[in-house]
Amino acid sequence: MPNVETTFVDGIRTVTTAGDVHTQVGMATHVFVANASMKDDYFFNADAELLLVAQEGGIRVMTEMGVMEVTPGEICVVPRGMVFKVELMDGPVRGYMCENYGAKFTLPDRGPIGANCLANPRDFKTPVAWYEEKETPCRLTVKWCGTFHVTELGHSPLDVVAWHGNYTPYKYDLRTFSPVGALLFDHPDPSIFTVLTAPSGEAGTANIDFVIFPERWMVAENTFRPPWYHRNIMSEFMGLVYGQYDAKEEGFVPGGMSLHNMMLSHGPDALGFDKASTSDLKPQKLENTLAFMFETRFPQHLTKYAAELETLQDNYADCWQGLRKRFNGTPEGDWNE
């Protein structure tokens, strides 16, 4: 948390970038911290739609079309070009933000799953009309083509008294997500945990997939339950809202983040592997956990800020040092040696 007065816009730090704002493809990931409300300061992003993930503390997002209160376990989306400001509900805040340069977020095609489960439309909430009538000096910051511009106003830009249409901000409680999974054996693709997707135009990939790993039951038998060791065609930026992530039991803390770019091998750490390989595969409920991923078909490049963080985990790769070869040349191998 900052030691000096910091508002939401002041406290945004860019971690990765992918794609290009000029051609309106790709995305960027950010973290934000704040210990002060935006009183006479306002912001809008002409480059991108914004998805905010609250991680610590509650924020009050005040837009031209209404007010949304977002607490840890919830997200909100502010459309491209919409003016807003952020107030603090109960003290300092921290969270993650995805900047979507491409097609706007929508619900994924549920295919054979059908009409129900995953994120149901009825659980998304849009605000009621609200306005702020304030005839005092205000400052509006605009992000346009990757640069920031400031203009002075003599009144609040949130003085919109009514709105019509469906280009609206909205919020969603991630605890209303209804997960599906394997009921007998095998490990489904993490795409079954997609909350929102921004299509890319190329089947099988997305400009952005917003994926969560919430509380859920694990019941698959004869199966390695955590994510397997793999390489992806999508780049994965992962964050942890609260609890513990089952595939990374040490080193991945709430408020932290990890990045596995496309075609970069990764999987459970040695501790997670040993635990999953030797535990009794009875039905198990993963509780008090909420992790998420911002996935994109584009490579995510680290910013200088992210690469030089004091909290950078230089020994991250050591989590796999304890893994050893277990196959002894026989068709079934010997998993006890």
Phi, psi and omega in degrees: 000146182290153178264346178245164182299124186221125175268175182305309182294321178296331188264013178275132176231129182277132183254314178222155173227149179208138179082210190205129179292332184289325178263359176057050171226149177096201189193175172217151176246144182221161164244153176225146173224150178202145173231011179215145178281154171278109184269298180247017178250141183223164187211145162214152185248110179279348183272332196202156166281145183244131174247119182254131177244108179289135180240321177217126182081161182254144178241147175248109183265111185256112186246174176299338187247004179145178187247137176235131173258125188234122181241166180307131187102353179238160175229164169217157179236129176248119183298157176304130174086002183269130181283138178203167169220163183238125173251155178269138182274321187205043178114188184303152183228157173214148179189185180243155178219135175250127179257112186261108180280340189264210180301146186293157180296143176212173177285143179289156173290120185275355173050231182295344178297325176094210192277343187237169180083176192058220180270115182272138183305327184295342184269356177273134186242131174252147184284158172280158182301140183205151176216160178239114179258106185215113181260065178226161180301130180227159181236130181245122177259133182239130171261121184219120180053041174082359179242161184248138181228144183236135175230148180263137180236156177261010181201169177288135176282358178266033182266037177271119189269349179199159176214158183218140178118194184235013176271080192233155167287160178204161177232163183209134176271113183297343179283352175268358177294130182255097186287151171241160182191186181286128180262353181226301180205169177080171188235109181292163177292145181295353177298341177290351179256017181286124176272309181224151178223143172249106188299152180254344185093350178244120183303139177089353177227168180220152170300315172210137164245129173260112188242140177236157174236090187267186171300139183191163176269141173248118185230355185297135179256160182049042188217139170280109193285322178292172177302141179284175176280129191203168167235145186246160167269356176247151176267136187246116168257121184244142174228161181236119180280309176202164178082210185228139178271130191294336181268356181215084190280345178228144174090343180252105189250158175305133185090349179276179180205155175223157180226122172239106183284168183304136178066019174261119184296140176196171181169190184300149175287173185299320179296316178295323178296311181298318181296316182288333183277340185245352183284155176286122187278057171277163175306131184226135177258124173278117185241161178049053179215140174206105175244164180212165173226140162260108180255144177214152177287350183261151174294138179260121182263132177291141172279164176300321178303311183293321184291340184247015179299139177295333181272008179301134182269092184294334184260025184306316184294343181294343181296343180259001183297329183283353179287138180223160180293131182243354180273129184253015177099350178268158182304326182260343181070174177234106186276003180259356182250000000 
